[in-house]
Amino acid sequence: MKKLFTLSMVLLLAMQVAAQKFEFKYNGEVLADGATLTINAETDMFGELACETNPSSGSGDGLVVAGKNGAYISGSAHLAILEHTFKAKTVQWCMGGSCEPMKSVTELDKTFADAAVPVMFDAFTIRQEGYLLAQLDVTVGGESQTLYIEFSNGQHAGVGQVTVGDGSADVYDMNGRQVMRDASHADQQALKPGLYVVKSGGKARKLIVK
């Protein structure tokens, strides 16, 4: 019975991956749901320290939300700054054709429509050591994925412990054993490092705790 449950979980996850409508990509590489993208501060074209997910001087594609196999997608995105310890003259989020400053707010919502949508999240003129940690949640149709973005100027947020989801859910290990019931966000943060299956609202997703 235990083996059957484990096999069912693996098949369910495989079906979800196959049915994905979109994916996060950074410089052409696919980023897994729940992954953390760390960007270190570099000198920009104006000679100032900056962190940019899509630097204009970069040779890569930067960070994008892309439809699978080039498919057209439309959806919504929510960006929340979780921690912020360095001083930056400007922090802004551009996505879906418009830019919004995040000087006095820590959360913003946007809608988008295209085959590949650039996620331009920037911190310009960084004046001290520190880090910024943000959570980007994207929904297309009934599918949602999360990406954590860390900006670093000499310090880090310890983001290995932050790759967990929100909300109350039941958590299983990869052997099919239930390790938590009605687990809150804080409970999920306290899990031992490993790979888990999280079930909530009739849906299952992978949870990686490092």
N, C-alpha and C positions, 0 to 999 in steps of 0.2 A: 504493500500500500504506500509506504514511504517512497519507494523508488518510482511508483506511478505518479505520485504528487510532484516529485522533483522533475520528472520528465515532462509533466504537464506545464510546470512553471517555465522550463527551458523552452518548450515549444511556443508558449504564450509570448515570451520575450522575443523569440525569433520572428513570430508573426507580426509583432508590433514594429520591429525594426524594418521588416519587409514592407509594411504598410505606411511607413513614414512619408509625410508629404514634404518635409523640408529638413534642412540640416544647417548647423553652424559651420562655417569654413573660415580658416585663417590662413592667408597666403596659399590658398589652394588645398590645404589639409583639412579633413573633416574632424570636428571636435565633438566628442561624445556628450550626450545629455548629462548635465551635472558636472561637467569639467570646469577647470579653472584656467583662464588665460592670463598669464602674468606678463606685463609690459613694463620694462625698465625705462627710467627717465633718460632721454637723450637730448642733445643740443639740436634745436630746430633751425630752420633757415634764417631766423632772426637772432640766432646766437643765445637763445633762452632755453632753459631746461623745460622739457615738455614730455608728456605721455600721450600718445595718440594711437587709437586702434586702426586708423587709416591715414598715416602720415602722407602728405602730398609729395614729400621727397622720397618716399619708399619705392622699391622696385617690385614689391609683391602686390597681391590683391587686397591685403588687409582683411578686416573682419566683415563678413557678409552673412545674411540669412538667405539661403538659396533653395529654390524648389528642387526636389529630387529629379534628376535627369533633365534639368533645364525647364521644368514645368512652371507655369505662371502660378503665383501664390498671392493671396491677400489675407491679411490678418491683423493682429494687434500685438503691441509690445509694452511691457512695463519695466522701467528701470528704477531701482532703489539703491541709494548709497547706504551701505551698511556701516562702514567705518571710514573715517577720513582724518588723518593726523598730520598731513602737511599743508602748508599754505600755498595756494595757487591763485594767481590773479583772475583766471577764467577757467571755469569748468562748464562744459556744454555737451549736449547730446543732440546729434543730427541724425535723423532717420526718416525715410519716407518723404524727403524733400524739404524739411523744415528743421531749423536749429532752435534749441531752447537752452537758455542759461540755467545753471543749477546752483546759483550763488545763495539763494534764500530758500530753496526747496531741496528735499532729499529724494523725492519720488516724482516721476512723470509717466504719462501714458502717450502712446502714439499708435497710429494705424499706418499700414503700408500696403502696396500692391505692385508687384513686379516679379520677374523671374529670379533676380538676385538683388537684394536690398543692402546697401552698405550700412554698417552700424558705426557711425562716426562719434565716438565718445572720447572727449579730449580734456586734458588739464594742461593749461599753458602758464608759463612764467612761474615755475615752481621755486619757492624761496627757501625751503628747508627740507631736511631729511624727514622721511615718513612713508606713508602708504595710503592708498585709497582702495577700498573694496566695495564693489557694486554687484548687484544681482540683476541679471536681465532675463525676464520671463517672456517667451514668445508663444503665441497661440495661432495656429492656422487650422481652420475647421474645428474638429474636436481634438486636435493633437496639441499638446503643450510641451515645451522643452525649456530648460534653464541653463544659463551660462553665467559663471562667476568671472568677473573681470577685476584683476588686481593691478593697480598702478603702483610702482615701487621706486622710491628715491632713497636707496640705502637701507630701508627697513621693509619688513614683510609682515603680513597679517596673520601668518600661520594658517593659510587658507586650506591646508590639507584637512583641517577639522571642520571646514565649512561647506563641504560638498554634500549637503543633505537637503531634503525637501521640506516644505512647510506643511502644516496641517496635521490632523490626527489620522493615524493609519495603523494597520497591523503589519508587523515586520517578520520576515522569515529568512532563515539562512539558506544557503544553496543546497542543503540536505533536506529542505522542506520542513524544518523544525520552526515553530513559531517562537520567536525570541522576545517579542513585545506585542502587547495588545493596546489599541487606542493610544499609540505613541504620539506624543506632541513633538513639535520642532525641537525643543530642548532635549527630549528623550532620545530622538534620533541623533542629535549631536554627541550624545554620550555613548553611543555604540562603539564596540571595539572595532579596530580597523578590519576591513573585509568587504566582501560583496554580498549584498542582501537583495531580497525581493520585497517591495513595499506595495501593499494592496489597500486601496482606498476608493470608495465610491464605485466599486465594480471594475476598477482599472488596476493594472499592475505595472510597475516600473522598476528598473534597476536602481540600486542605491550603492554608491561606492564611498566608503569611509576610509580615509588614508591615515 
